[in-house]
Amino acid sequence: MNRREFSALLPMLMAAPALAPTGEGQATTPQPAAPHTLETLASGQFSPGPPTAPPTATHISHHYLQGMLPDNIRLESHDSWQAPGAPHEAIGHHKHSEIWFVREGEATLMTAGVSRTLKAGDIGLCIAGDEHYIANASKTEPVTYLVITVGPPE
């Protein structure tokens, strides 16, 4: 197995222990919940939901899961597609940490004031509290990436 093949598996490997079964039942699809009340996740398979923006948008995401793990840990996962030349997302900071796995293209990831170029197969990490954004680094090709967020309830 080479570095890129290992990188493709790393997000799933990192999340696997947190998805261990906590009781009976199968995976559930997150349901709309009241503020600050997220469904408890169970081990299983999660398929992407509908796009979060119209097909003409410059940034489109599909959510896979969002909910709570044991010990009051929030987990969320989605994939994103950004068009060539799209503006970067708003600079933000959160109580959770974020992991980006670039599937195709190149992304510019800014964390704590430092910009880095992530290529297909690379992983970027932003520790909770650091300001950050991610953007398509190309003016001619789209970028796609998987995002996993882990942290306290928000």
Backbone as a printed PyTorch tensor [residue, N CA C, xyz], in Angstrom:
tensor([[[  0.8510,  -1.1700,   0.0000],
         [  0.0000,   0.0000,   0.0000],
         [  0.8960,   1.2330,   0.0000]],

        [[  0.6180,   2.1770,  -0.9180],
         [  1.4290,   3.3870,  -0.9740],
         [  0.8220,   4.4940,  -0.1140]],

        [[  1.4990,   5.6350,  -0.0610],
         [  1.0780,   6.7620,   0.7830],
         [ -0.3050,   7.2710,   0.4020]],

        [[ -0.5930,   7.3840,  -0.8730],
         [ -1.8950,   7.9030,  -1.3220],
         [ -3.0180,   6.9250,  -0.9740]],

        [[ -2.7760,   5.6330,  -1.1500],
         [ -3.7930,   4.6480,  -0.7810],
         [ -4.0560,   4.6850,   0.7200]],

        [[ -2.9880,   4.8000,   1.5150],
         [ -3.1500,   4.9080,   2.9570],
         [ -3.9000,   6.1800,   3.3250]],

        [[ -3.5620,   7.3020,   2.6640],
         [ -4.2470,   8.5720,   2.9310],
         [ -5.7300,   8.4720,   2.6450]],

        [[ -6.0990,   7.7030,   1.6210],
         [ -7.5160,   7.5360,   1.2940],
         [ -8.2640,   6.8120,   2.4080]],

        [[ -7.5870,   5.9440,   3.1340],
         [ -8.2140,   5.1790,   4.2100],
         [ -8.1570,   5.8860,   5.5620]],

        [[ -7.2530,   6.8240,   5.7190],
         [ -7.0050,   7.4330,   7.0260],
         [ -8.2380,   8.0650,   7.6740]],

        [[ -9.0560,   8.8610,   6.9710],
         [-10.2330,   9.4240,   7.6520],
         [-11.1490,   8.3610,   8.2290]],

        [[-11.3470,   7.2720,   7.4810],
         [-12.2130,   6.2120,   7.9950],
         [-11.5700,   5.4960,   9.1870]],

        [[-10.2570,   5.2930,   9.1150],
         [ -9.5610,   4.6400,  10.2190],
         [ -9.6310,   5.4830,  11.4870]],

        [[ -9.5140,   6.8180,  11.3230],
         [ -9.5450,   7.7050,  12.4840],
         [-10.9290,   7.7270,  13.1150]],

        [[-11.9740,   7.6240,  12.3110],
         [-13.3350,   7.6870,  12.8350],
         [-13.8310,   6.3390,  13.3410]],

        [[-13.2580,   5.2420,  12.8850],
         [-13.7640,   3.9100,  13.2080],
         [-13.8990,   3.6360,  14.7040]],

        [[-12.8920,   3.9090,  15.5500],
         [-13.0700,   3.6000,  16.9710],
         [-14.2140,   4.3830,  17.6060]],

        [[-14.4350,   5.6030,  17.1360],
         [-15.4970,   6.4150,  17.7130],
         [-16.8730,   5.9140,  17.3110]],

        [[-16.9510,   5.1210,  16.2530],
         [-18.2370,   4.6220,  15.7810],
         [-18.5660,   3.2360,  16.3110]],

        [[-17.8240,   2.7590,  17.3010],
         [-18.0680,   1.4330,  17.8690],
         [-19.4750,   1.3730,  18.4490]],

        [[-20.1150,   0.2260,  18.3600],
         [-21.4870,   0.1220,  18.8520],
         [-21.5700,   0.4060,  20.3470]],

        [[-22.6670,   1.0570,  20.7270],
         [-22.8840,   1.3700,  22.1290],
         [-24.0930,   0.6340,  22.6780]],

        [[-24.7240,  -0.1440,  21.8740],
         [-25.9120,  -0.8600,  22.2970],
         [-26.5320,  -1.5210,  21.0940]],

        [[-27.7890,  -1.9140,  21.2510],
         [-28.4240,  -2.5950,  20.1480],
         [-28.8820,  -1.6180,  19.0930]],

        [[-29.2290,  -2.1450,  17.9400],
         [-29.7630,  -1.3030,  16.8770],
         [-28.7770,  -1.1340,  15.7500]],

        [[-29.2630,  -0.5310,  14.6970],
         [-28.4420,  -0.3000,  13.5330],
         [-28.2770,   1.1920,  13.3410]],

        [[-27.4810,   1.5460,  12.3440],
         [-27.2430,   2.9440,  12.0500],
         [-28.5590,   3.6450,  11.7590]],

        [[-28.6070,   4.8910,  12.1250],
         [-29.7870,   5.6770,  11.8530],
         [-29.4000,   6.8830,  11.0230]],

        [[-30.3360,   7.3630,  10.2580],
         [-30.1120,   8.5780,   9.4950],
         [-30.4660,   9.7460,  10.3880]],

        [[-29.5840,  10.7420,  10.4750],
         [-29.8950,  11.8770,  11.3380],
         [-31.2320,  12.5060,  10.9470]],

        [[-32.0330,  12.8110,  11.9340],
         [-33.3170,  13.4540,  11.7270],
         [-33.2170,  14.8990,  12.1900]],

        [[-34.0670,  15.7720,  11.6590],
         [-34.0670,  17.1380,  12.1670],
         [-34.2850,  17.1110,  13.6760]],

        [[-33.5190,  17.9030,  14.3880],
         [-33.5880,  17.8680,  15.8470],
         [-33.7480,  19.2770,  16.3940]],

        [[-34.2200,  19.3490,  17.6160],
         [-34.3210,  20.6340,  18.2850],
         [-32.9140,  21.1750,  18.5110]],

        [[-32.7780,  22.4800,  18.6710],
         [-31.4470,  23.0390,  18.9090],
         [-30.7400,  22.3380,  20.0610]],

        [[-29.4730,  22.0570,  19.8910],
         [-28.6100,  21.4300,  20.8920],
         [-28.9980,  19.9830,  21.2030]],

        [[-29.8940,  19.3970,  20.3960],
         [-30.2600,  18.0070,  20.5920],
         [-29.9620,  17.2630,  19.3030]],

        [[-28.9010,  16.4760,  19.3240],
         [-28.5460,  15.6920,  18.1480],
         [-28.7810,  14.2200,  18.4460]],

        [[-29.1280,  13.4920,  17.4170],
         [-29.3650,  12.0710,  17.5340],
         [-28.0760,  11.3410,  17.9100]],

        [[-28.1980,  10.2660,  18.6890],
         [-27.0590,   9.4260,  19.0110],
         [-26.7640,   8.5360,  17.8110]],

        [[-25.5140,   8.5420,  17.3760],
         [-25.1130,   7.7470,  16.2210],
         [-24.8360,   6.3020,  16.6290]],

        [[-25.0370,   5.4100,  15.6850],
         [-24.7200,   3.9970,  15.8750],
         [-23.8630,   3.5460,  14.7040]],

        [[-23.1530,   2.4720,  14.8820],
         [-22.3340,   1.9350,  13.7970],
         [-23.2020,   1.5980,  12.6020]],

        [[-22.6700,   1.7700,  11.4270],
         [-23.4290,   1.4220,  10.2370],
         [-22.9320,   2.1540,   9.0140]],

        [[-23.7600,   2.1920,   8.0060],
         [-23.4470,   2.8060,   6.7270],
         [-24.2340,   4.1000,   6.5920]],

        [[-23.6040,   5.1230,   6.0390],
         [-24.2510,   6.4070,   5.8550],
         [-24.0570,   6.8550,   4.4110]],

        [[-25.1410,   7.1630,   3.7420],
         [-25.0930,   7.6090,   2.3500],
         [-25.2300,   9.1270,   2.3100]],

        [[-24.7200,   9.7410,   1.2400],
         [-24.8190,  11.2010,   1.1610],
         [-26.2510,  11.6670,   0.9970]],

        [[-26.5560,  12.7820,   1.6190],
         [-27.8700,  13.3950,   1.4900],
         [-27.9360,  14.2720,   0.2520]],

        [[-29.0290,  15.0000,   0.0920],
         [-29.1770,  15.8710,  -1.0720],
         [-28.1770,  17.0320,  -1.0050]],

        [[-27.8930,  17.6430,  -2.1510],
         [-26.9550,  18.7690,  -2.1520],
         [-27.4910,  19.9270,  -1.3230]],

        [[-26.5610,  20.6950,  -0.7480],
         [-26.9420,  21.8220,   0.0970],
         [-27.1190,  23.1110,  -0.6890]],

        [[-26.8860,  23.0600,  -1.9890],
         [-26.9990,  24.2470,  -2.8300],
         [-27.4640,  23.8190,  -4.2180]],

        [[-27.9820,  24.7550,  -5.0150],
         [-28.3980,  24.3990,  -6.3680],
         [-27.2020,  24.0260,  -7.2400]],

        [[-27.4400,  23.2680,  -8.3110],
         [-26.3330,  22.8210,  -9.1750],
         [-25.5060,  23.9620,  -9.7810]],

        [[-26.0410,  25.1620,  -9.7910],
         [-25.3140,  26.3060, -10.3590],
         [-24.4010,  26.9850,  -9.3440]],

        [[-24.4200,  26.5400,  -8.1020],
         [-23.6060,  27.1480,  -7.0500],
         [-22.1210,  26.8500,  -7.2670]],

        [[-21.2570,  27.6460,  -6.6390],
         [-19.8100,  27.4330,  -6.7450],
         [-19.2720,  26.5480,  -5.6300]],

        [[-20.1110,  26.2200,  -4.6360],
         [-19.7130,  25.3470,  -3.5270],
         [-20.9320,  24.4990,  -3.1660]],

        [[-20.8050,  23.1910,  -3.3680],
         [-21.9130,  22.2720,  -3.1000],
         [-21.4300,  21.1950,  -2.1310]],

        [[-22.2480,  20.9020,  -1.1290],
         [-21.9180,  19.8620,  -0.1520],
         [-23.0370,  18.8310,  -0.0730]],

        [[-22.6660,  17.6340,   0.3860],
         [-23.6150,  16.5610,   0.6850],
         [-23.2610,  16.0440,   2.0810]],

        [[-24.2170,  16.0890,   3.0100],
         [-23.9640,  15.6080,   4.3580],
         [-24.1580,  14.0970,   4.4390]],

        [[-23.2750,  13.4410,   5.1760],
         [-23.3680,  12.0020,   5.4100],
         [-23.9760,  11.7130,   6.7730]],

        [[-23.4830,  12.3750,   7.7940],
         [-23.9810,  12.1180,   9.1350],
         [-23.7140,  13.3180,  10.0250]],

        [[-24.5190,  13.4120,  11.0550],
         [-24.3280,  14.4160,  12.0980],
         [-25.0270,  13.8940,  13.3350]],

        [[-24.2880,  13.8240,  14.4270],
         [-24.8900,  13.3210,  15.6490],
         [-23.8800,  13.2140,  16.7640]],

        [[-24.2850,  12.5230,  17.8050],
         [-23.4780,  12.4190,  19.0070],
         [-22.9190,  11.0100,  19.1690]],

        [[-21.6630,  10.9560,  19.5770],
         [-20.9900,   9.7130,  19.9320],
         [-21.0070,   9.5940,  21.4560]],

        [[-20.6130,   8.4460,  21.9820],
         [-20.5230,   8.3220,  23.4420],
         [-19.6030,   9.4070,  24.0180]],

        [[-19.7490,   9.6830,  25.2700],
         [-18.9460,  10.6840,  25.9920],
         [-19.1980,  12.1000,  25.4920]],

        [[-20.4030,  12.3500,  24.9100],
         [-20.8120,  13.6990,  24.5250],
         [-19.9030,  14.3030,  23.4470]],

        [[-19.5170,  13.5020,  22.4730],
         [-18.6670,  13.9500,  21.3730],
         [-19.5220,  14.0720,  20.1230]],

        [[-19.4850,  15.2380,  19.5010],
         [-20.2370,  15.4990,  18.2780],
         [-19.4020,  15.0840,  17.0700]],

        [[-20.0260,  14.3860,  16.0990],
         [-19.3610,  13.9710,  14.8660],
         [-20.2230,  14.3930,  13.6910]],

        [[-19.5960,  14.9800,  12.6950],
         [-20.2950,  15.3730,  11.4720],
         [-19.3860,  15.0750,  10.3060]],

        [[-19.9790,  14.6810,   9.1630],
         [-19.1870,  14.4140,   7.9760],
         [-19.9600,  14.8520,   6.7370]],

        [[-19.2460,  15.4930,   5.8170],
         [-19.8380,  15.8760,   4.5330],
         [-18.7440,  15.9410,   3.4820]],

        [[-19.1590,  15.8750,   2.2200],
         [-18.1940,  16.1130,   1.1630],
         [-18.5360,  17.4470,   0.5120]],

        [[-17.5510,  18.0600,  -0.1050],
         [-17.7470,  19.3510,  -0.7530],
         [-17.1050,  19.3580,  -2.1190]],

        [[-17.6900,  20.1390,  -2.9990],
         [-17.1850,  20.3990,  -4.3390],
         [-17.1090,  21.9060,  -4.4880]],

        [[-15.9490,  22.4070,  -4.9230],
         [-15.8110,  23.8380,  -5.1720],
         [-15.4040,  24.0440,  -6.6230]],

        [[-16.0620,  24.9790,  -7.2810],
         [-15.7860,  25.2990,  -8.6790],
         [-14.4380,  26.0080,  -8.8100]],

        [[-13.8370,  25.9310,  -9.9960],
         [-12.6000,  26.6880, -10.2330],
         [-12.8470,  28.1790, -10.0160]],

        [[-11.9220,  28.8370,  -9.3370],
         [-12.0220,  30.2700,  -9.1110],
         [-13.0600,  30.6940,  -8.0940]],

        [[-13.7140,  29.7550,  -7.4220],
         [-14.7300,  30.1080,  -6.4240],
         [-14.0730,  30.8320,  -5.2550]],

        [[-14.7550,  31.8010,  -4.6570],
         [-14.1860,  32.4630,  -3.4800],
         [-14.0990,  31.4820,  -2.3190]],

        [[-13.1260,  31.7020,  -1.4340],
         [-13.0230,  30.7990,  -0.2840],
         [-14.2010,  31.0010,   0.6470]],

        [[-14.4600,  29.9620,   1.4200],
         [-15.5250,  30.0490,   2.4130],
         [-15.1520,  31.1080,   3.4420]],

        [[-16.1180,  31.5220,   4.2300],
         [-15.8600,  32.5320,   5.2520],
         [-14.8060,  32.0400,   6.2460]],

        [[-13.9590,  32.9510,   6.6840],
         [-12.9850,  32.6030,   7.7250],
         [-13.7750,  32.3470,   9.0060]],

        [[-13.4910,  31.2210,   9.6410],
         [-14.2440,  30.8700,  10.8320],
         [-13.3850,  30.1800,  11.8570]],

        [[-13.9670,  29.9740,  13.0210],
         [-13.3480,  29.1420,  14.0450],
         [-14.4900,  28.4740,  14.8190]],

        [[-14.2110,  27.2950,  15.3350],
         [-15.2460,  26.4790,  15.9670],
         [-14.7150,  25.8460,  17.2460]],

        [[-15.6520,  25.2630,  17.9970],
         [-15.2810,  24.4880,  19.1810],
         [-14.8300,  23.0860,  18.8120]],

        [[-15.0800,  22.6860,  17.5510],
         [-14.6870,  21.3510,  17.1040],
         [-13.4300,  21.4240,  16.2310]],

        [[-12.7630,  20.3000,  16.0850],
         [-11.6320,  20.1820,  15.1630],
         [-12.1610,  19.6840,  13.8240]],

        [[-11.4690,  20.0460,  12.7210],
         [-11.8820,  19.6320,  11.3910],
         [-10.7370,  18.9460,  10.6680]],

        [[-11.1010,  17.9110,   9.9160],
         [-10.1410,  17.1680,   9.1040],
         [-10.6610,  17.2180,   7.6700]],

        [[ -9.7920,  17.5620,   6.7230],
         [-10.1460,  17.5880,   5.3020],
         [ -9.3020,  16.5570,   4.5790]],

        [[ -9.9400,  15.7220,   3.7660],
         [ -9.2420,  14.7780,   2.9040],
         [ -9.5480,  15.1900,   1.4680]],

        [[ -8.5270,  15.6400,   0.7350],
         [ -8.7170,  16.1010,  -0.6380],
         [ -8.7850,  14.8820,  -1.5520]],

        [[ -9.8860,  14.7560,  -2.2600],
         [-10.0910,  13.6320,  -3.1730],
         [ -9.5560,  13.9360,  -4.5690]],

        [[ -9.9110,  15.1200,  -5.0800],
         [ -9.4990,  15.5230,  -6.4310],
         [ -9.1420,  16.9990,  -6.4180]],

        [[ -8.1700,  17.3590,  -7.2470],
         [ -7.7920,  18.7650,  -7.3800],
         [ -6.8210,  19.2070,  -6.3070]],

        [[ -6.7510,  20.5330,  -6.1360],
         [ -5.8800,  21.1320,  -5.1230],
         [ -6.6690,  22.1730,  -4.3450]],

        [[ -6.4420,  22.2060,  -3.0440],
         [ -7.1140,  23.1660,  -2.1720],
         [ -6.0840,  24.0010,  -1.4350]],

        [[ -6.4580,  25.2240,  -1.1410],
         [ -5.6750,  26.0660,  -0.2480],
         [ -6.3540,  25.9990,   1.1130]],

        [[ -5.6250,  25.5380,   2.1150],
         [ -6.1450,  25.4720,   3.4820],
         [ -5.3730,  26.4750,   4.3200]],

        [[ -6.1000,  27.4460,   4.8840],
         [ -5.4860,  28.4150,   5.7880],
         [ -5.9120,  28.0540,   7.2020]],

        [[ -4.9310,  27.8270,   8.0760],
         [ -5.1990,  27.5820,   9.4880],
         [ -4.2750,  28.4630,  10.3090]],

        [[ -4.8440,  29.1730,  11.2630],
         [ -4.0690,  30.0240,  12.1770],
         [ -3.1170,  30.9450,  11.4090]],

        [[ -3.5930,  31.4890,  10.2770],
         [ -2.8040,  32.4450,   9.5080],
         [ -1.7950,  31.8540,   8.5440]],

        [[ -1.6810,  30.5280,   8.4740],
         [ -0.7110,  29.8770,   7.5840],
         [ -1.4760,  29.1700,   6.4670]],

        [[ -1.1340,  29.4980,   5.2000],
         [ -1.7700,  28.8600,   4.0430],
         [ -0.9170,  27.7090,   3.5430]],

        [[ -1.6020,  26.6210,   3.1860],
         [ -0.9250,  25.4220,   2.6650],
         [ -1.7030,  24.9300,   1.4450]],

        [[ -1.0040,  24.3010,   0.5040],
         [ -1.6640,  23.6970,  -0.6470],
         [ -1.7960,  22.1990,  -0.3970]],

        [[ -3.0320,  21.7140,  -0.4300],
         [ -3.3180,  20.2930,  -0.2690],
         [ -3.6420,  19.7250,  -1.6420]],

        [[ -2.9850,  18.6280,  -1.9960],
         [ -3.2230,  17.9590,  -3.2740],
         [ -4.0380,  16.6920,  -3.0220]],

        [[ -4.5770,  16.1200,  -4.0960],
         [ -5.3550,  14.8940,  -3.9780],
         [ -4.5760,  13.8540,  -3.1740]],

        [[ -5.2050,  13.3040,  -2.1490],
         [ -4.5640,  12.3250,  -1.2750],
         [ -4.0300,  12.9210,   0.0090]],

        [[ -3.9660,  14.2640,   0.0950],
         [ -3.4680,  14.9250,   1.3100],
         [ -4.5990,  15.1300,   2.3130]],

        [[ -4.2070,  15.2200,   3.5790],
         [ -5.1390,  15.5090,   4.6660],
         [ -4.6930,  16.7920,   5.3540]],

        [[ -5.6520,  17.6500,   5.6570],
         [ -5.3980,  18.8600,   6.4350],
         [ -6.1480,  18.7820,   7.7470]],

        [[ -5.6120,  19.4230,   8.7630],
         [ -6.2200,  19.4050,  10.0970],
         [ -6.2740,  20.8150,  10.6500]],

        [[ -7.4030,  21.1730,  11.2350],
         [ -7.5410,  22.4340,  11.9540],
         [ -8.0080,  22.1000,  13.3630]],

        [[ -7.1970,  22.4640,  14.3290],
         [ -7.5160,  22.2220,  15.7350],
         [ -8.5900,  23.2170,  16.1910]],

        [[ -9.4780,  22.7730,  17.0570],
         [-10.5530,  23.6160,  17.5650],
         [-10.0240,  24.9710,  18.0030]],

        [[-10.7340,  26.0170,  17.5910],
         [-10.3810,  27.3710,  17.9860],
         [ -9.5420,  28.1290,  16.9780]],

        [[ -8.8170,  27.4380,  16.0980],
         [ -7.9940,  28.1260,  15.1070],
         [ -8.8730,  28.7050,  13.9920]],

        [[ -8.5640,  29.9280,  13.5670],
         [ -9.2420,  30.4870,  12.4000],
         [ -8.8090,  29.7110,  11.1720]],

        [[ -9.7400,  29.5440,  10.2160],
         [ -9.4220,  28.7410,   9.0430],
         [-10.3760,  29.0200,   7.9000]],

        [[ -9.9570,  28.6260,   6.7120],
         [-10.8280,  28.5070,   5.5530],
         [-10.1980,  27.5150,   4.5860]],

        [[-11.0120,  27.0100,   3.6490],
         [-10.5110,  26.1390,   2.5890],
         [-11.0550,  26.6840,   1.2810]],

        [[-10.2290,  26.6500,   0.2410],
         [-10.6140,  27.1930,  -1.0570],
         [-10.0230,  26.3370,  -2.1670]],

        [[-10.6110,  26.4410,  -3.3450],
         [-10.0640,  25.7890,  -4.5240],
         [ -8.8110,  26.5560,  -4.9300]],

        [[ -7.6920,  25.8590,  -5.0560],
         [ -6.4280,  26.5020,  -5.4190],
         [ -6.2870,  26.6800,  -6.9240]],

        [[ -7.1890,  26.0940,  -7.7010],
         [ -7.0920,  26.1240,  -9.1620],
         [ -8.0970,  27.1020,  -9.7610]],

        [[ -7.7090,  27.7350, -10.8410],
         [ -8.6210,  28.5970, -11.5980],
         [ -9.2820,  27.8230, -12.7390]],

        [[ -8.8430,  26.5470, -12.9630],
         [ -9.3580,  25.7910, -14.1090],
         [ -9.9940,  24.4550, -13.7500]],

        [[ -9.7110,  23.8940, -12.5810],
         [-10.2220,  22.5740, -12.1960],
         [-10.9730,  22.6570, -10.8680]],

        [[-12.0460,  21.8700, -10.7020],
         [-12.7270,  21.8410,  -9.4050],
         [-11.8970,  21.0890,  -8.3620]],

        [[-12.2710,  21.2420,  -7.1180],
         [-11.6610,  20.4850,  -6.0320],
         [-12.7870,  19.7920,  -5.2710]],

        [[-12.5430,  18.5420,  -4.8600],
         [-13.4980,  17.8220,  -4.0200],
         [-12.7710,  17.3210,  -2.7830]],

        [[-13.4620,  17.3550,  -1.6500],
         [-12.8450,  16.9150,  -0.4030],
         [-13.9020,  16.4290,   0.5760]],

        [[-13.4830,  15.5370,   1.4540],
         [-14.3170,  15.0100,   2.5300],
         [-13.9420,  15.7570,   3.8050]],

        [[-14.9530,  16.1520,   4.5790],
         [-14.7310,  16.8600,   5.8370],
         [-15.2760,  16.0160,   6.9790]],

        [[-14.4850,  15.8640,   8.0390],
         [-14.9330,  15.2100,   9.2700],
         [-14.6930,  16.1880,  10.4040]],

        [[-15.7390,  16.4590,  11.1870],
         [-15.5950,  17.3440,  12.3420],
         [-15.8600,  16.5400,  13.6060]],

        [[-15.0560,  16.7840,  14.6310],
         [-15.1750,  16.0690,  15.8980],
         [-15.0000,  17.0700,  17.0240]],

        [[-15.9120,  17.0500,  17.9860],
         [-15.7600,  17.9660,  19.1180],
         [-16.9690,  17.9570,  20.0210]],

        [[-17.0740,  18.9770,  20.8590],
         [-18.1770,  19.0510,  21.8190],
         [-19.4780,  19.4370,  21.1090]],

        [[-20.6120,  19.2410,  21.7520],
         [-21.8700,  19.6980,  21.1720],
         [-21.7930,  21.2040,  20.9360]],

        [[-22.4200,  21.6660,  19.9040],
         [-22.3500,  23.1110,  19.5890],
         [-23.6560,  23.7740,  19.8760]]])
